[in-house]
């Protein structure tokens, strides 16, 4: 007759969730043996794992795109920085006998500027380029040290003290120069 005589629905699972079904059909009776069904159940686990991985990767790409758009289009200046060089600089000071890094920076403003040169800028947004009157990210990064002046030191010092004290954030105001020297 019409229809199927042998049918198996195999769940495609990942971490306890069913992500889909694998349907096996044959018009003949008894064509789907227990061994065959068990084989496809095992295959269903692998397929489920692959589907879950693809879904996770798609969600990650979408999240990264949203973050990137928010970062780029924010109306305020945003910087992504690698401060591992700052941490190394502070460790060198400690190894040289400096016990109070904040007090040291207070008495040695030149050390604050040296430490600032250890910051590696990874990314800046459009508002940052506008603020510093840079034509491109590369122009700003190539001239990064030139944005600092004597008036920059207190804000930089506060940030570096936060790093030295193990804080994960700090709030301060700083005065920097634009690329044109203003």
Residue pairs with C-beta under 8 A, 6 or more apart in sequence:
3 27
4 25
4 26
4 27
5 26
5 27
5 28
5 29
5 30
5 31
6 24
6 25
6 26
6 27
6 28
6 29
6 30
6 31
6 32
7 23
7 24
7 25
7 26
7 32
8 23
8 24
8 32
8 36
8 37
8 40
9 21
9 22
9 23
9 24
10 21
10 22
10 23
10 24
10 37
10 40
10 41
10 43
10 44
11 18
11 20
11 21
11 22
11 41
11 44
11 48
12 18
12 19
12 20
12 21
12 22
12 44
12 47
12 48
12 51
13 19
13 44
13 45
13 48
14 45
14 48
14 49
14 51
14 52
15 52
17 52
18 48
19 48
19 51
19 52
19 55
20 48
20 51
22 40
22 43
22 44
22 47
24 32
24 36
24 37
24 40
26 32
71 78
71 80
71 123
71 125
72 125
72 126
73 125
73 126
74 125
74 127
75 127
76 127
77 124
77 125
77 127
77 128
77 131
78 124
78 125
78 127
78 128
79 121
79 123
79 124
79 128
80 121
80 122
80 123
80 124
81 119
81 120
81 121
81 122
82 119
82 120
82 121
82 122
83 118
83 119
83 120
83 163
84 120
85 118
85 119
85 120
86 115
86 118
86 119
86 160
86 163
87 163
88 118
89 114
89 115
89 118
90 101
90 115
90 160
90 163
90 164
93 101
93 104
93 111
94 101
98 104
101 160
101 161
101 164
102 157
102 161
102 164
102 165
104 111
105 111
105 112
105 115
105 157
105 160
105 161
106 157
109 150
109 153
109 157
112 153
112 156
112 157
112 160
113 148
113 152
113 153
113 156
115 156
115 160
116 145
116 148
116 152
116 156
117 145
119 144
121 140
121 141
121 144
123 137
124 137
124 140
124 141
128 134
128 140
129 135
129 136
129 137
129 140
131 178
132 140
132 147
132 176
132 178
132 179
133 178
133 179
133 180
133 182
134 140
134 143
134 179
139 179
140 179
143 179
146 177
146 179
147 176
147 177
147 178
147 179
148 156
148 176
148 177
149 175
149 176
149 177
151 174
151 175
152 174
152 175
152 176
152 177
154 172
154 174
155 172
155 173
155 174
155 175
156 174
158 170
158 172
159 170
159 172
161 170
162 169
162 170
